[in-house]
Amino acid sequence: MNEHRLDIGCPALEWHQPTAEVAQAHSVDMIARDFFAHSNPDGHSPFDRLTSAGIDYGMAAENIAYGYPDAASVLQAWLDSPGHRGNIENCALRQHGVGLVDTHWTHLFANVN
């Protein structure tokens, strides 16, 4: 992903462990409660989850996917989708974290303050 961002003139994303933990928890939740959505059954959005985790951020976005066996295939699927691609190619987003359980992917982007 960072190679793609660098190719289009964006800075590489920095790994942010607390954001990765929020992403991982969402992937776990999707499996445990059998749903696939950005908002969980309680109505909590990615933004709610970041705030609940105490992460102070200025901008955030999320890509989710399921059924892809590896990072290369899920990245290609996201690049083939205009909305997901837009998140990846948003040069204003600087940090990220990824959660993966089985084949449920959550990629959370944030500008951490």
N, CA, C and O atoms as CSV, one atom per row, in Angstrom:
chain,resi,resn,atom,element,x,y,z
A,1,MET,N,N,0.814,-1.183,0.000
A,1,MET,CA,C,0.000,0.000,0.000
A,1,MET,C,C,0.863,1.254,0.000
A,1,MET,O,O,0.592,2.197,-0.743
A,2,ASN,N,N,1.894,1.268,0.824
A,2,ASN,CA,C,2.748,2.449,0.850
A,2,ASN,C,C,3.476,2.638,-0.471
A,2,ASN,O,O,3.718,3.772,-0.884
A,3,GLU,N,N,3.825,1.556,-1.134
A,3,GLU,CA,C,4.447,1.670,-2.454
A,3,GLU,C,C,3.502,2.392,-3.416
A,3,GLU,O,O,3.923,3.272,-4.168
A,4,HIS,N,N,2.232,2.015,-3.386
A,4,HIS,CA,C,1.237,2.668,-4.239
A,4,HIS,C,C,1.120,4.147,-3.880
A,4,HIS,O,O,1.103,5.001,-4.767
A,5,ARG,N,N,1.042,4.450,-2.604
A,5,ARG,CA,C,0.926,5.852,-2.179
A,5,ARG,C,C,2.149,6.656,-2.626
A,5,ARG,O,O,2.010,7.780,-3.109
A,6,LEU,N,N,3.323,6.094,-2.469
A,6,LEU,CA,C,4.532,6.799,-2.894
A,6,LEU,C,C,4.529,7.018,-4.403
A,6,LEU,O,O,4.960,8.068,-4.882
A,7,ASP,N,N,4.043,6.025,-5.154
A,7,ASP,CA,C,3.980,6.138,-6.618
A,7,ASP,C,C,3.093,7.294,-7.073
A,7,ASP,O,O,3.342,7.885,-8.124
A,8,ILE,N,N,2.063,7.623,-6.296
A,8,ILE,CA,C,1.161,8.710,-6.703
A,8,ILE,C,C,1.496,10.030,-6.001
A,8,ILE,O,O,0.766,11.013,-6.131
A,9,GLY,N,N,2.599,10.042,-5.263
A,9,GLY,CA,C,3.052,11.278,-4.640
A,9,GLY,C,C,2.574,11.521,-3.225
A,9,GLY,O,O,2.787,12.605,-2.682
A,10,CYS,N,N,1.934,10.538,-2.616
A,10,CYS,CA,C,1.502,10.653,-1.215
A,10,CYS,C,C,2.618,10.169,-0.294
A,10,CYS,O,O,3.444,9.354,-0.704
A,11,PRO,N,N,2.650,10.653,0.927
A,11,PRO,CA,C,3.610,10.102,1.884
A,11,PRO,C,C,3.191,8.694,2.311
A,11,PRO,O,O,2.017,8.329,2.254
A,12,ALA,N,N,4.172,7.930,2.734
A,12,ALA,CA,C,3.879,6.601,3.272
A,12,ALA,C,C,3.070,6.748,4.554
A,12,ALA,O,O,3.263,7.687,5.326
A,13,LEU,N,N,2.161,5.802,4.764
A,13,LEU,CA,C,1.401,5.765,6.014
A,13,LEU,C,C,2.303,5.277,7.140
A,13,LEU,O,O,3.113,4.371,6.946
A,14,GLU,N,N,2.162,5.875,8.309
A,14,GLU,CA,C,2.891,5.451,9.501
A,14,GLU,C,C,2.011,4.490,10.293
A,14,GLU,O,O,0.819,4.736,10.475
A,15,TRP,N,N,2.604,3.398,10.762
A,15,TRP,CA,C,1.869,2.448,11.600
A,15,TRP,C,C,1.557,3.109,12.932
A,15,TRP,O,O,2.422,3.739,13.541
A,16,HIS,N,N,0.316,2.962,13.380
A,16,HIS,CA,C,-0.097,3.504,14.677
A,16,HIS,C,C,-0.765,2.376,15.448
A,16,HIS,O,O,-1.897,1.999,15.145
A,17,GLN,N,N,-0.073,1.840,16.436
A,17,GLN,CA,C,-0.536,0.650,17.146
A,17,GLN,C,C,-1.911,0.816,17.788
A,17,GLN,O,O,-2.728,-0.099,17.680
A,18,PRO,N,N,-2.211,1.935,18.452
A,18,PRO,CA,C,-3.562,2.067,19.019
A,18,PRO,C,C,-4.660,2.016,17.948
A,18,PRO,O,O,-5.728,1.452,18.188
A,19,THR,N,N,-4.411,2.592,16.787
A,19,THR,CA,C,-5.381,2.510,15.692
A,19,THR,C,C,-5.500,1.075,15.203
A,19,THR,O,O,-6.599,0.621,14.885
A,20,ALA,N,N,-4.388,0.357,15.140
A,20,ALA,CA,C,-4.419,-1.056,14.750
A,20,ALA,C,C,-5.244,-1.874,15.745
A,20,ALA,O,O,-5.959,-2.794,15.348
A,21,GLU,N,N,-5.149,-1.548,17.014
A,21,GLU,CA,C,-5.926,-2.270,18.023
A,21,GLU,C,C,-7.420,-2.024,17.847
A,21,GLU,O,O,-8.221,-2.936,18.049
A,22,VAL,N,N,-7.806,-0.808,17.474
A,22,VAL,CA,C,-9.217,-0.510,17.192
A,22,VAL,C,C,-9.666,-1.288,15.954
A,22,VAL,O,O,-10.766,-1.840,15.933
A,23,ALA,N,N,-8.819,-1.331,14.928
A,23,ALA,CA,C,-9.147,-2.078,13.711
A,23,ALA,C,C,-9.286,-3.570,14.011
A,23,ALA,O,O,-10.216,-4.219,13.533
A,24,GLN,N,N,-8.369,-4.107,14.795
A,24,GLN,CA,C,-8.424,-5.530,15.142
A,24,GLN,C,C,-9.698,-5.847,15.921
A,24,GLN,O,O,-10.348,-6.862,15.670
A,25,ALA,N,N,-10.046,-4.988,16.854
A,25,ALA,CA,C,-11.261,-5.212,17.646
A,25,ALA,C,C,-12.498,-5.221,16.754
A,25,ALA,O,O,-13.440,-5.970,17.011
A,26,HIS,N,N,-12.504,-4.392,15.706
A,26,HIS,CA,C,-13.657,-4.377,14.799
A,26,HIS,C,C,-13.729,-5.673,13.995
A,26,HIS,O,O,-14.816,-6.215,13.796
A,27,SER,N,N,-12.591,-6.175,13.534
A,27,SER,CA,C,-12.588,-7.456,12.820
A,27,SER,C,C,-13.068,-8.583,13.729
A,27,SER,O,O,-13.846,-9.436,13.301
A,28,VAL,N,N,-12.613,-8.590,14.973
A,28,VAL,CA,C,-13.069,-9.591,15.946
A,28,VAL,C,C,-14.578,-9.477,16.142
A,28,VAL,O,O,-15.282,-10.487,16.154
A,29,ASP,N,N,-15.070,-8.259,16.294
A,29,ASP,CA,C,-16.498,-8.024,16.519
A,29,ASP,C,C,-17.330,-8.488,15.325
A,29,ASP,O,O,-18.394,-9.079,15.509
A,30,MET,N,N,-16.858,-8.226,14.104
A,30,MET,CA,C,-17.614,-8.653,12.919
A,30,MET,C,C,-17.775,-10.168,12.888
A,30,MET,O,O,-18.840,-10.675,12.534
A,31,ILE,N,N,-16.725,-10.888,13.257
A,31,ILE,CA,C,-16.806,-12.356,13.305
A,31,ILE,C,C,-17.726,-12.791,14.448
A,31,ILE,O,O,-18.628,-13.606,14.251
A,32,ALA,N,N,-17.495,-12.249,15.631
A,32,ALA,CA,C,-18.226,-12.685,16.823
A,32,ALA,C,C,-19.722,-12.441,16.713
A,32,ALA,O,O,-20.527,-13.253,17.168
A,33,ARG,N,N,-20.093,-11.309,16.101
A,33,ARG,CA,C,-21.517,-10.966,16.034
A,33,ARG,C,C,-22.102,-11.128,14.629
A,33,ARG,O,O,-23.227,-10.706,14.359
A,34,ASP,N,N,-21.325,-11.742,13.750
A,34,ASP,CA,C,-21.796,-12.114,12.412
A,34,ASP,C,C,-22.421,-10.938,11.657
A,34,ASP,O,O,-23.584,-10.983,11.255
A,35,PHE,N,N,-21.626,-9.894,11.477
A,35,PHE,CA,C,-22.062,-8.763,10.653
A,35,PHE,C,C,-20.880,-8.300,9.820
A,35,PHE,O,O,-19.731,-8.630,10.112
A,36,PHE,N,N,-21.170,-7.545,8.795
A,36,PHE,CA,C,-20.128,-6.948,7.962
A,36,PHE,C,C,-20.562,-5.530,7.631
A,36,PHE,O,O,-21.389,-5.318,6.745
A,37,ALA,N,N,-20.007,-4.567,8.338
A,37,ALA,CA,C,-20.391,-3.166,8.152
A,37,ALA,C,C,-19.388,-2.270,8.867
A,37,ALA,O,O,-18.647,-2.718,9.742
A,38,HIS,N,N,-19.377,-1.014,8.486
A,38,HIS,CA,C,-18.513,-0.047,9.167
A,38,HIS,C,C,-19.032,0.261,10.566
A,38,HIS,O,O,-18.243,0.456,11.490
A,39,SER,N,N,-20.337,0.306,10.727
A,39,SER,CA,C,-20.933,0.505,12.051
A,39,SER,C,C,-21.361,-0.835,12.617
A,39,SER,O,O,-21.936,-1.660,11.906
A,40,ASN,N,N,-21.083,-1.054,13.891
A,40,ASN,CA,C,-21.444,-2.332,14.502
A,40,ASN,C,C,-22.939,-2.360,14.833
A,40,ASN,O,O,-23.616,-1.341,14.694
A,41,PRO,N,N,-23.460,-3.502,15.266
A,41,PRO,CA,C,-24.896,-3.583,15.571
A,41,PRO,C,C,-25.372,-2.597,16.644
A,41,PRO,O,O,-26.567,-2.313,16.734
A,42,ASP,N,N,-24.460,-2.081,17.445
A,42,ASP,CA,C,-24.813,-1.071,18.446
A,42,ASP,C,C,-24.820,0.340,17.857
A,42,ASP,O,O,-25.141,1.306,18.549
A,43,GLY,N,N,-24.466,0.451,16.581
A,43,GLY,CA,C,-24.453,1.745,15.916
A,43,GLY,C,C,-23.157,2.521,16.027
A,43,GLY,O,O,-23.098,3.678,15.611
A,44,HIS,N,N,-22.110,1.908,16.582
A,44,HIS,CA,C,-20.831,2.602,16.747
A,44,HIS,C,C,-20.052,2.596,15.434
A,44,HIS,O,O,-19.773,1.539,14.868
A,45,SER,N,N,-19.710,3.773,14.970
A,45,SER,CA,C,-18.972,3.957,13.723
A,45,SER,C,C,-17.465,3.844,13.974
A,45,SER,O,O,-17.034,3.768,15.124
A,46,PRO,N,N,-16.667,3.833,12.909
A,46,PRO,CA,C,-15.213,3.861,13.109
A,46,PRO,C,C,-14.778,5.075,13.937
A,46,PRO,O,O,-13.849,4.986,14.739
A,47,PHE,N,N,-15.449,6.196,13.737
A,47,PHE,CA,C,-15.105,7.420,14.458
A,47,PHE,C,C,-15.437,7.282,15.939
A,47,PHE,O,O,-14.682,7.733,16.800
A,48,ASP,N,N,-16.579,6.652,16.226
A,48,ASP,CA,C,-16.946,6.378,17.620
A,48,ASP,C,C,-15.916,5.464,18.273
A,48,ASP,O,O,-15.526,5.678,19.420
A,49,ARG,N,N,-15.477,4.442,17.536
A,49,ARG,CA,C,-14.531,3.477,18.099
A,49,ARG,C,C,-13.176,4.128,18.387
A,49,ARG,O,O,-12.557,3.849,19.414
A,50,LEU,N,N,-12.718,4.992,17.481
A,50,LEU,CA,C,-11.459,5.708,17.729
A,50,LEU,C,C,-11.570,6.585,18.970
A,50,LEU,O,O,-10.679,6.589,19.819
A,51,THR,N,N,-12.657,7.321,19.068
A,51,THR,CA,C,-12.864,8.211,20.213
A,51,THR,C,C,-12.962,7.418,21.508
A,51,THR,O,O,-12.381,7.808,22.521
A,52,SER,N,N,-13.696,6.302,21.482
A,52,SER,CA,C,-13.833,5.462,22.684
A,52,SER,C,C,-12.498,4.902,23.141
A,52,SER,O,O,-12.296,4.650,24.329
A,53,ALA,N,N,-11.582,4.705,22.191
A,53,ALA,CA,C,-10.252,4.189,22.523
A,53,ALA,C,C,-9.319,5.297,23.005
A,53,ALA,O,O,-8.158,5.036,23.319
A,54,GLY,N,N,-9.818,6.530,23.064
A,54,GLY,CA,C,-9.007,7.636,23.543
A,54,GLY,C,C,-8.042,8.191,22.508
A,54,GLY,O,O,-7.085,8.881,22.860
A,55,ILE,N,N,-8.283,7.895,21.234
A,55,ILE,CA,C,-7.407,8.382,20.168
A,55,ILE,C,C,-7.911,9.743,19.706
A,55,ILE,O,O,-9.044,9.879,19.246
A,56,ASP,N,N,-7.061,10.733,19.837
A,56,ASP,CA,C,-7.383,12.095,19.405
A,56,ASP,C,C,-6.944,12.223,17.949
A,56,ASP,O,O,-5.754,12.150,17.642
A,57,TYR,N,N,-7.907,12.413,17.061
A,57,TYR,CA,C,-7.591,12.445,15.632
A,57,TYR,C,C,-8.330,13.603,14.979
A,57,TYR,O,O,-9.341,14.085,15.491
A,58,GLY,N,N,-7.810,14.037,13.846
A,58,GLY,CA,C,-8.448,15.112,13.117
A,58,GLY,C,C,-9.242,14.639,11.918
A,58,GLY,O,O,-10.206,15.291,11.518
A,59,MET,N,N,-8.854,13.519,11.341
A,59,MET,CA,C,-9.508,12.962,10.167
A,59,MET,C,C,-9.330,11.449,10.236
A,59,MET,O,O,-8.312,10.956,10.720
A,60,ALA,N,N,-10.327,10.719,9.749
A,60,ALA,CA,C,-10.220,9.263,9.750
A,60,ALA,C,C,-11.043,8.692,8.604
A,60,ALA,O,O,-11.944,9.344,8.078
A,61,ALA,N,N,-10.717,7.467,8.233
A,61,ALA,CA,C,-11.447,6.729,7.204
A,61,ALA,C,C,-11.225,5.246,7.468
A,61,ALA,O,O,-10.294,4.862,8.175
A,62,GLU,N,N,-12.091,4.418,6.891
A,62,GLU,CA,C,-11.985,2.978,7.124
A,62,GLU,C,C,-12.333,2.215,5.852
A,62,GLU,O,O,-13.288,2.548,5.151
A,63,ASN,N,N,-11.547,1.197,5.571
A,63,ASN,CA,C,-11.862,0.206,4.548
A,63,ASN,C,C,-12.065,-1.126,5.247
A,63,ASN,O,O,-11.300,-1.481,6.144
A,64,ILE,N,N,-13.093,-1.867,4.842
A,64,ILE,CA,C,-13.292,-3.223,5.351
A,64,ILE,C,C,-13.465,-4.157,4.160
A,64,ILE,O,O,-13.843,-3.735,3.068
A,65,ALA,N,N,-13.182,-5.424,4.392
A,65,ALA,CA,C,-13.348,-6.443,3.352
A,65,ALA,C,C,-13.430,-7.798,4.030
A,65,ALA,O,O,-13.006,-7.961,5.174
A,66,TYR,N,N,-13.982,-8.773,3.310
A,66,TYR,CA,C,-13.924,-10.146,3.808
A,66,TYR,C,C,-13.811,-11.088,2.626
A,66,TYR,O,O,-14.236,-10.780,1.513
A,67,GLY,N,N,-13.225,-12.247,2.899
A,67,GLY,CA,C,-13.105,-13.280,1.889
A,67,GLY,C,C,-11.811,-13.252,1.101
A,67,GLY,O,O,-11.610,-14.105,0.236
A,68,TYR,N,N,-10.935,-12.314,1.364
A,68,TYR,CA,C,-9.667,-12.231,0.639
A,68,TYR,C,C,-8.585,-12.936,1.444
A,68,TYR,O,O,-8.430,-12.671,2.637
A,69,PRO,N,N,-7.828,-13.838,0.802
A,69,PRO,CA,C,-6.895,-14.681,1.548
A,69,PRO,C,C,-5.590,-14.008,1.954
A,69,PRO,O,O,-4.902,-14.496,2.850
A,70,ASP,N,N,-5.238,-12.893,1.311
A,70,ASP,CA,C,-3.946,-12.279,1.617
A,70,ASP,C,C,-3.995,-10.775,1.353
A,70,ASP,O,O,-4.931,-10.257,0.744
A,71,ALA,N,N,-2.963,-10.100,1.829
A,71,ALA,CA,C,-2.918,-8.640,1.728
A,71,ALA,C,C,-2.906,-8.165,0.280
A,71,ALA,O,O,-3.529,-7.152,-0.038
A,72,ALA,N,N,-2.214,-8.870,-0.595
A,72,ALA,CA,C,-2.151,-8.445,-2.000
A,72,ALA,C,C,-3.528,-8.462,-2.649
A,72,ALA,O,O,-3.873,-7.545,-3.395
A,73,SER,N,N,-4.311,-9.492,-2.372
A,73,SER,CA,C,-5.634,-9.587,-3.009
A,73,SER,C,C,-6.614,-8.567,-2.435
A,73,SER,O,O,-7.422,-8.009,-3.177
A,74,VAL,N,N,-6.559,-8.318,-1.143
A,74,VAL,CA,C,-7.475,-7.320,-0.578
A,74,VAL,C,C,-7.067,-5.916,-1.021
A,74,VAL,O,O,-7.931,-5.076,-1.272
A,75,LEU,N,N,-5.780,-5.653,-1.121
A,75,LEU,CA,C,-5.334,-4.348,-1.607
A,75,LEU,C,C,-5.825,-4.125,-3.034
A,75,LEU,O,O,-6.305,-3.040,-3.361
A,76,GLN,N,N,-5.708,-5.143,-3.885
A,76,GLN,CA,C,-6.171,-4.990,-5.266
A,76,GLN,C,C,-7.673,-4.730,-5.315
A,76,GLN,O,O,-8.133,-3.901,-6.100
A,77,ALA,N,N,-8.433,-5.429,-4.489
A,77,ALA,CA,C,-9.886,-5.211,-4.448
A,77,ALA,C,C,-10.197,-3.777,-4.023
A,77,ALA,O,O,-11.071,-3.135,-4.606
A,78,TRP,N,N,-9.497,-3.276,-3.023
A,78,TRP,CA,C,-9.721,-1.903,-2.574
A,78,TRP,C,C,-9.324,-0.902,-3.659
A,78,TRP,O,O,-10.008,0.103,-3.850
A,79,LEU,N,N,-8.232,-1.166,-4.366
A,79,LEU,CA,C,-7.818,-0.258,-5.440
A,79,LEU,C,C,-8.799,-0.274,-6.605
A,79,LEU,O,O,-8.906,0.708,-7.339
A,80,ASP,N,N,-9.514,-1.378,-6.780
A,80,ASP,CA,C,-10.514,-1.495,-7.849
A,80,ASP,C,C,-11.848,-0.842,-7.480
A,80,ASP,O,O,-12.735,-0.734,-8.328
A,81,SER,N,N,-11.998,-0.411,-6.242
A,81,SER,CA,C,-13.232,0.211,-5.752
A,81,SER,C,C,-12.982,1.707,-5.538
A,81,SER,O,O,-12.120,2.077,-4.741
A,82,PRO,N,N,-13.723,2.571,-6.239
A,82,PRO,CA,C,-13.437,4.011,-6.134
A,82,PRO,C,C,-13.436,4.565,-4.707
A,82,PRO,O,O,-12.554,5.352,-4.363
A,83,GLY,N,N,-14.383,4.183,-3.883
A,83,GLY,CA,C,-14.430,4.701,-2.516
A,83,GLY,C,C,-13.257,4.244,-1.675
A,83,GLY,O,O,-12.649,5.037,-0.956
A,84,HIS,N,N,-12.939,2.956,-1.767
A,84,HIS,CA,C,-11.809,2.418,-1.007
A,84,HIS,C,C,-10.492,3.009,-1.514
A,84,HIS,O,O,-9.610,3.372,-0.736
A,85,ARG,N,N,-10.387,3.093,-2.840
A,85,ARG,CA,C,-9.186,3.677,-3.438
A,85,ARG,C,C,-9.006,5.122,-2.951
A,85,ARG,O,O,-7.890,5.560,-2.670
A,86,GLY,N,N,-10.115,5.844,-2.858
A,86,GLY,CA,C,-10.040,7.224,-2.385
A,86,GLY,C,C,-9.442,7.330,-0.995
A,86,GLY,O,O,-8.676,8.253,-0.719
A,87,ASN,N,N,-9.781,6.396,-0.117
A,87,ASN,CA,C,-9.186,6.399,1.224
A,87,ASN,C,C,-7.689,6.133,1.150
A,87,ASN,O,O,-6.901,6.811,1.808
A,88,ILE,N,N,-7.297,5.148,0.351
A,88,ILE,CA,C,-5.881,4.793,0.215
A,88,ILE,C,C,-5.087,5.957,-0.363
A,88,ILE,O,O,-3.959,6.219,0.053
A,89,GLU,N,N,-5.686,6.652,-1.327
A,89,GLU,CA,C,-4.980,7.721,-2.035
A,89,GLU,C,C,-5.193,9.105,-1.421
A,89,GLU,O,O,-4.797,10.111,-2.011
A,90,ASN,N,N,-5.803,9.162,-0.260
A,90,ASN,CA,C,-5.986,10.445,0.421
A,90,ASN,C,C,-4.662,10.815,1.090
A,90,ASN,O,O,-4.319,10.297,2.153
A,91,CYS,N,N,-3.935,11.715,0.448
A,91,CYS,CA,C,-2.605,12.089,0.938
A,91,CYS,C,C,-2.646,12.787,2.293
A,91,CYS,O,O,-1.622,12.884,2.969
A,92,ALA,N,N,-3.814,13.270,2.694
A,92,ALA,CA,C,-3.939,13.945,3.987
A,92,ALA,C,C,-3.929,12.955,5.148
A,92,ALA,O,O,-3.616,13.336,6.276
A,93,LEU,N,N,-4.265,11.692,4.890
A,93,LEU,CA,C,-4.249,10.675,5.950
A,93,LEU,C,C,-2.813,10.214,6.168
A,93,LEU,O,O,-2.109,9.910,5.204
A,94,ARG,N,N,-2.369,10.158,7.424
A,94,ARG,CA,C,-0.949,9.919,7.720
A,94,ARG,C,C,-0.652,8.646,8.511
A,94,ARG,O,O,0.420,8.062,8.348
A,95,GLN,N,N,-1.580,8.203,9.364
A,95,GLN,CA,C,-1.340,7.001,10.170
A,95,GLN,C,C,-2.384,5.947,9.824
A,95,GLN,O,O,-3.437,6.250,9.263
A,96,HIS,N,N,-2.065,4.695,10.175
A,96,HIS,CA,C,-3.022,3.621,9.916
A,96,HIS,C,C,-2.761,2.438,10.831
A,96,HIS,O,O,-1.737,2.342,11.506
A,97,GLY,N,N,-3.739,1.544,10.819
A,97,GLY,CA,C,-3.630,0.267,11.507
A,97,GLY,C,C,-4.556,-0.720,10.827
A,97,GLY,O,O,-5.590,-0.342,10.274
A,98,VAL,N,N,-4.182,-1.974,10.872
A,98,VAL,CA,C,-4.947,-3.028,10.199
A,98,VAL,C,C,-5.327,-4.092,11.210
A,98,VAL,O,O,-4.535,-4.463,12.077
A,99,GLY,N,N,-6.558,-4.577,11.082
A,99,GLY,CA,C,-7.026,-5.706,11.871
A,99,GLY,C,C,-7.430,-6.826,10.937
A,99,GLY,O,O,-8.038,-6.579,9.896
A,100,LEU,N,N,-7.100,-8.053,11.295
A,100,LEU,CA,C,-7.438,-9.214,10.469
A,100,LEU,C,C,-7.788,-10.388,11.363
A,100,LEU,O,O,-7.017,-10.773,12.242
A,101,VAL,N,N,-8.971,-10.952,11.124
A,101,VAL,CA,C,-9.386,-12.190,11.766
A,101,VAL,C,C,-9.960,-13.061,10.665
A,101,VAL,O,O,-10.902,-12.665,9.977
A,102,ASP,N,N,-9.390,-14.250,10.498
A,102,ASP,CA,C,-9.799,-15.145,9.417
A,102,ASP,C,C,-9.626,-14.378,8.114
A,102,ASP,O,O,-8.495,-14.067,7.742
A,103,THR,N,N,-10.693,-14.066,7.418
A,103,THR,CA,C,-10.573,-13.245,6.206
A,103,THR,C,C,-11.379,-11.956,6.337
A,103,THR,O,O,-11.822,-11.400,5.332
A,104,HIS,N,N,-11.575,-11.478,7.562
A,104,HIS,CA,C,-12.264,-10.206,7.812
A,104,HIS,C,C,-11.210,-9.127,8.082
A,104,HIS,O,O,-10.527,-9.145,9.106
A,105,TRP,N,N,-11.100,-8.203,7.153
A,105,TRP,CA,C,-10.092,-7.151,7.181
A,105,TRP,C,C,-10.713,-5.825,7.601
A,105,TRP,O,O,-11.807,-5.476,7.155
A,106,THR,N,N,-10.019,-5.093,8.453
A,106,THR,CA,C,-10.367,-3.713,8.780
A,106,THR,C,C,-9.096,-2.890,8.649
A,106,THR,O,O,-8.098,-3.154,9.320
A,107,HIS,N,N,-9.143,-1.894,7.781
A,107,HIS,CA,C,-8.006,-0.980,7.612
A,107,HIS,C,C,-8.492,0.400,8.018
A,107,HIS,O,O,-9.351,0.992,7.365
A,108,LEU,N,N,-7.936,0.892,9.091
A,108,LEU,CA,C,-8.356,2.162,9.670
A,108,LEU,C,C,-7.244,3.190,9.465
A,108,LEU,O,O,-6.088,2.958,9.817
A,109,PHE,N,N,-7.619,4.316,8.896
A,109,PHE,CA,C,-6.701,5.422,8.637
A,109,PHE,C,C,-7.056,6.556,9.591
A,109,PHE,O,O,-8.228,6.756,9.907
A,110,ALA,N,N,-6.057,7.295,10.048
A,110,ALA,CA,C,-6.333,8.432,10.928
A,110,ALA,C,C,-5.191,9.439,10.856
A,110,ALA,O,O,-4.053,9.096,10.536
A,111,ASN,N,N,-5.517,10.653,11.155
A,111,ASN,CA,C,-4.509,11.674,11.434
A,111,ASN,C,C,-4.534,11.871,12.934
A,111,ASN,O,O,-5.403,12.561,13.468
A,112,VAL,N,N,-3.588,11.270,13.600
A,112,VAL,CA,C,-3.553,11.312,15.056
A,112,VAL,C,C,-2.914,12.625,15.494
A,112,VAL,O,O,-1.846,13.011,15.019
A,113,ASN,N,N,-3.601,13.299,16.414
A,113,ASN,CA,C,-3.084,14.584,16.924
A,113,ASN,C,C,-2.031,14.362,17.991
A,113,ASN,O,O,-1.487,15.326,18.531
